[in-house]
């Protein structure tokens, strides 16, 4: 199984400041034949189900604010919130869909400092 | 608008059974694979079971294989999860999630339901 490891487990950022979450996979999730990274990011606000933010590592889902960006390739990925807003308080998960079983990172909790 | 509404959760004793349902609307249900993902209290996300749009291909995580069965009725736009021999560690919120395509291979989840709480306790 591919193990997804996120860092940090939690972070507190001031409003308007940048927040960066890292996700590392135990093996590459880059498919060489199409040069796509099989990596998604989800946001889960308190008491709500997860919501898709990014797929193919950096393709923003419709409706996601552009202060969110996804990047990386191979085994190392990141999710960045350029200017943290109060409504961004949530737990963020990365997920690989390169192979079966599809696996999630343990989650990173983002709070306001 | 895609809507997924889970039902059937509740309290059950260890060794008991429960069937979850997920009523889907807002899209052509039979054209998409579906998946159950669970989240134990205060924990992360765990993929439980997946099924293709035609129901011809299924997957069950090792932790539930032989105990849980995923199925679907495309005529009723409904996804099911039959859970037998329940254990305390199966306690979780169970979400149904819509896949990108009719196959669950190499796919992510673009819509999620609100979840159904299953508590396994004596």
Boltz contact constraints between the chains, C-beta under 6 A:
constraints:
  - contact:
      token1: [A, 40]
      token2: [B, 108]
      max_distance: 6.0
  - contact:
      token1: [A, 49]
      token2: [B, 95]
      max_distance: 6.0
  - contact:
      token1: [A, 49]
      token2: [B, 112]
      max_distance: 6.0
  - contact:
      token1: [A, 49]
      token2: [B, 114]
      max_distance: 6.0
  - contact:
      token1: [A, 49]
      token2: [B, 115]
      max_distance: 6.0
  - contact:
      token1: [A, 50]
      token2: [B, 112]
      max_distance: 6.0
  - contact:
      token1: [A, 52]
      token2: [B, 110]
      max_distance: 6.0
  - contact:
      token1: [A, 55]
      token2: [B, 108]
      max_distance: 6.0
  - contact:
      token1: [A, 93]
      token2: [B, 45]
      max_distance: 6.0
  - contact:
      token1: [A, 97]
      token2: [B, 106]
      max_distance: 6.0
  - contact:
      token1: [A, 97]
      token2: [B, 107]
      max_distance: 6.0
  - contact:
      token1: [A, 97]
      token2: [B, 108]
      max_distance: 6.0
  - contact:
      token1: [A, 102]
      token2: [B, 47]
      max_distance: 6.0
  - contact:
      token1: [A, 104]
      token2: [B, 44]
      max_distance: 6.0
  - contact:
      token1: [A, 104]
      token2: [B, 45]
      max_distance: 6.0
  - contact:
      token1: [A, 106]
      token2: [B, 44]
      max_distance: 6.0
  - contact:
      token1: [A, 107]
      token2: [B, 44]
      max_distance: 6.0
